[in-house]
Amino acid sequence: MDIAATAGVTTTLSKLPSIDVLIRNVGIQDLISSNGAEPLTALAQAAVSSMRKDILSGDHDFAGRSAEDLLAEAVDRVRSACTAVKRTAIGRIINATGVIIHTNLGRAPLSEAAKSAILSAAGYSNVEYDLETGARGQRGRRAAQLAADLCGAESALIVNNCAAAAFLVLTVFASGGEVVISRGELVEIGGDFRVPDVLEQSGATLCEVGTTNRTKLADYEKAIGENTRMILRVHPSNYRIVGFTAMPSIAALADLAHKHGVIIFEDIGSGALIDLAEYGLDEPVVSRSIAAGVDIVTFSGDKLLGGPQSGIIAGRRELIERIRKHPLYRALRVDKLAYAALEATLGAYSRGSAETEVPVLKMIAASPDGLRARAGKFAETLRVVSSLTVETMPGTSVIGGGAAPDVKIETTLVSLVSSDRSAEAIEASLRSSSPPVIARIENDRVLIDLRTVSEIEETELSEIITGLFSNTAA
Ligand SMILES: *Cc1c(COP(=O)(O)O)cnc(C)c1O
């Protein structure tokens, strides 16, 4: 930098507002009450120091700008930093992706009954108090009872998630012993749940049998020895082995386990409480495994079940009681809100109305005709935007959450193409709208799948989209 430029930079730096002046500016006052004075001061410091950096690097054209200009710029930077902070806070979004159990978007949206149960349990509640005796009661008793009944099991226990459930079961029953499992089931379920790693962490020794595609009953039988504590069956969930395959039935495995006096444990993962075959889903039904003789099953509360994040352990009473007494259970138990939401969700199954009450099941059950009609009407509401080409087209929704990876359900997509904005730009604007809308892009089109948008959100979604183009609306 030559001397004149250096002098220019020094002059510009001297015009930067002090933190004190910046946070007293009228443009900042509303942010003090919503963010708190201290956090706001930190953001103001960061804004000024980012400007100082920009001035020194010469990246920004600040030369010759007045102190008022720099103050206005600093106010802008503080305001956008506040917005960025706010956007990291958890909040409602509209899921227009068509992925029903979207792990990044909170998996199962809760039923109305589950939402109001959370509200009513949020204060003091009888989560662990027996209203009959006026003494301490069993924690989350009703939810566990409903889960057991719906699985046809003697007893059930609720923990944080299915990963916790499987880890707990392995720790309680297999630590220090051997667990026999087919090579075809040593799977990874979503990055941080790898069956071999979970087994190792639990203190059990893995005894793999068979091959990736074929494992026979005799393979299991040969592997059972003195140290064997358990036969483990894992539903591969997000992964399918097709073609030349073989696996013994769960009933045959249960018989084998019992003949040798070891436990048969099945980690089902997605956990369908009712048969979803009529919607094209070939997912294991929990009660069938219990009926086939499985001692313990584990499954997720927020996958196909459609409830809050939780893991359900169901099975023989004596085994469930041993888990309940283990110190690790205390560390993995759920809070009153999860019990409340799970109890309400299971209540819908118990009444036989899950398919009309539980959003995950409602979305799976939504008919192609109904979706086509909704998409057609919705598209019509967007055609007021002259710069937008709105079309409906056949497409597929997916179950998600690592369940039924091979199932594609027929839907109708609403496709958006703008004459003056890229698909990426539209997608990004949707994401920064309020509430944010998450959509997908395929072949340079923004695609909206109404399967995962509730009907009461449709008008709001339409207004958000047309609002993005308000400058160009006809
Ligand atoms: C999804 C899944 C898990 C993990 O369940 P979370 O509830 O996400 O912890 C464990 N096992 C299987 C077979 C699964 O499909």
Ligand as a Chemical Component Dictionary entry (heavy atoms), coordinates in Angstrom:
data_LIG
# 
_chem_comp.id                   LIG 
_chem_comp.type                 NON-POLYMER 
_chem_comp.pdbx_formal_charge   0 
_chem_comp.three_letter_code    LIG 
# 
loop_
_chem_comp_atom.comp_id 
_chem_comp_atom.atom_id 
_chem_comp_atom.alt_atom_id 
_chem_comp_atom.type_symbol 
_chem_comp_atom.charge 
_chem_comp_atom.model_Cartn_x 
_chem_comp_atom.model_Cartn_y 
_chem_comp_atom.model_Cartn_z 
_chem_comp_atom.pdbx_ordinal 
LIG C1 C1 C 0 -33.174 -45.912 13.385 1  
LIG C2 C2 C 0 -32.645 -47.138 14.015 2  
LIG C3 C3 C 0 -31.941 -47.083 15.222 3  
LIG C4 C4 C 0 -31.695 -45.772 15.910 4  
LIG O1 O1 O 0 -32.922 -45.242 16.340 5  
LIG P1 P1 P 0 -32.993 -43.775 16.992 6  
LIG O2 O2 O 0 -34.362 -43.718 17.546 7  
LIG O3 O3 O 0 -32.731 -42.833 15.891 8  
LIG O4 O4 O 0 -31.937 -43.741 18.034 9  
LIG C5 C5 C 0 -31.477 -48.237 15.767 10 
LIG N1 N1 N 0 -31.667 -49.416 15.157 11 
LIG C6 C6 C 0 -32.348 -49.520 13.994 12 
LIG C7 C7 C 0 -32.525 -50.870 13.384 13 
LIG C8 C8 C 0 -32.876 -48.374 13.389 14 
LIG O5 O5 O 0 -33.540 -48.460 12.233 15 
# 
loop_
_chem_comp_bond.comp_id 
_chem_comp_bond.atom_id_1 
_chem_comp_bond.atom_id_2 
_chem_comp_bond.value_order 
_chem_comp_bond.pdbx_ordinal 
LIG C1 C2 SING 1  
LIG C2 C3 SING 2  
LIG C2 C8 DOUB 3  
LIG C3 C4 SING 4  
LIG C3 C5 DOUB 5  
LIG C4 O1 SING 6  
LIG O1 P1 SING 7  
LIG P1 O2 DOUB 8  
LIG P1 O3 SING 9  
LIG P1 O4 SING 10 
LIG C5 N1 SING 11 
LIG N1 C6 DOUB 12 
LIG C6 C7 SING 13 
LIG C6 C8 SING 14 
LIG C8 O5 SING 15 
# 
